[in-house]
Amino acid sequence: MKRERKKVINVLGEIVDPDNQPKLYRWAKENPETLEKKLKSLANALHGSIGATIIALESDLEHG
């Protein structure tokens, strides 16, 4: 049986991939507005990009 590939989600111009960011992918599916607000806030506080913030937040959620 062929496994269905989940589509990536575009969040603030960055790709959230279910294979690489499973926690953020689920968040993006369930509550995209809250995820966007959180990413903007964190990126602003860290003086970083949205892409770097996605990577850091996924890591924190997986290991925290």
C-alpha positions as CSV (number, residue, x, y, z in Angstrom):
1,M,0.0,0.0,0.0
2,K,1.3,3.4,-0.9
3,R,1.7,5.9,1.9
4,E,0.1,9.3,1.2
5,R,2.5,12.2,1.2
6,K,1.4,15.1,3.3
7,K,1.6,18.5,1.6
8,V,4.0,21.1,2.9
9,I,2.5,24.3,4.4
10,N,3.7,27.8,3.7
11,V,3.9,29.9,6.8
12,L,5.0,33.5,6.4
13,G,6.8,32.6,3.2
14,E,8.7,29.6,4.7
15,I,8.0,25.9,4.2
16,V,6.8,23.8,7.1
17,D,7.4,20.2,6.1
18,P,5.7,17.3,8.0
19,D,8.8,15.2,7.8
20,N,11.2,17.9,9.1
21,Q,8.9,19.9,11.4
22,P,6.2,17.6,12.6
23,K,5.3,19.6,15.7
24,L,5.0,22.9,13.8
25,Y,3.2,21.2,10.9
26,R,0.5,20.0,13.3
27,W,0.3,23.4,14.8
28,A,0.0,25.0,11.4
29,K,-2.8,22.7,10.5
30,E,-4.7,23.2,13.8
31,N,-4.1,26.9,14.4
32,P,-2.1,28.7,11.7
33,E,-2.9,32.2,13.0
34,T,-1.5,31.5,16.5
35,L,1.6,29.9,14.9
36,E,2.2,32.9,12.7
37,K,1.9,35.3,15.7
38,K,4.3,33.2,17.8
39,L,6.9,33.0,14.9
40,K,6.7,36.7,14.3
41,S,7.1,37.5,18.0
42,L,10.1,35.1,18.4
43,A,11.8,36.2,15.2
44,N,11.5,39.8,16.3
45,A,12.8,39.1,19.9
46,L,15.7,37.0,18.6
47,H,16.4,39.5,15.7
48,G,16.3,36.5,13.4
49,S,14.6,35.3,10.3
50,I,11.3,33.3,10.2
51,G,13.2,30.3,8.7
52,A,15.7,30.2,11.6
53,T,12.9,30.7,14.1
54,I,11.0,27.7,12.6
55,I,14.1,25.5,13.0
56,A,14.8,26.7,16.5
57,L,11.2,26.4,17.7
58,E,10.8,22.9,16.2
59,S,14.0,21.8,18.0
60,D,12.7,23.3,21.3
61,L,9.4,21.5,21.0
62,E,10.9,18.2,20.2
63,H,13.5,18.3,23.0
64,G,11.7,20.4,25.5
